[in-house]
Amino acid sequence: MPIYEYRCKGCGVISEFLIRSDIIEEIRCERCASEKMEKLFSPFSVSGVERKTTSSCTSCSTKSCSTCK
């Protein structure tokens, strides 16, 4: 189930909701219970992808401490 972010048009609170694709759910603001919710664009992230970065760590000589990783 994907997580979507919505902003309440009444009070401006941003909330996250798990949305099942096979069920149409009523989305209500968690603060004011308004049904006037606006779906926000959320960039996605990819897990399991290793990023290579350069380290400027000066706390060790082996470049294998937790600061370097």
N, C-alpha and C positions, 0 to 999 in steps of 0.2 A: 504494500500500500504506500503510495507516495505521500509525502508531507507537503502541504501547501501553506503559504502565508497569506493571510487576509488582513486588511486594515478596515476598521470600523469607520464608516462615514459619519457616524454620530459623535463618537468620542475620540477617535483617532488611535485607539489601541491596536497594536499589531499582535495577531495570534496565529499559532500554528495548528493545523488540523490534519489528521490522518484521514484520507479520503479513499473509500473503496470504490472501485470503478463500476461495480455491479449494483450499487445502491445509491439512489439520489438522496442526499442528506440535507437537512436544513442547517445552514451555517449561521450561528448567532454569536454576537459579541460576548466574550466572557465577562466583561465588566458591566455593560449596560443592557445586554440582551437584545440589542438591535439586530434586525435581519438585513440591514443595509451594509453589506460587506463587499469590499473591493479586493479581488484577487491580485496579489503582487507578483511581479517577476522576481524569481529567485534563481541565481546562477547555481548550477549543480556542481558537485565535486565528485572526483573519481578516487576511490580508495584502492589501495594495493599497487599504486604506481609509484615507483621510487624516483625521487627527484634528486638530481645531482647538484650540490651546492658547493661553493668554495668556502672554506672556513678561515676565519682570522683569529682562531683560538691561540692564546698564548699561555694557557694554563697547563699544557702538557707537551711533551716532545714527540709522542707517538701518534698524535691526531686521532686518538680512539676514545677519548673521554666523552662524557655525556654532553659537554658544551660543543664539541666538534661535530657531533652527529646531527 
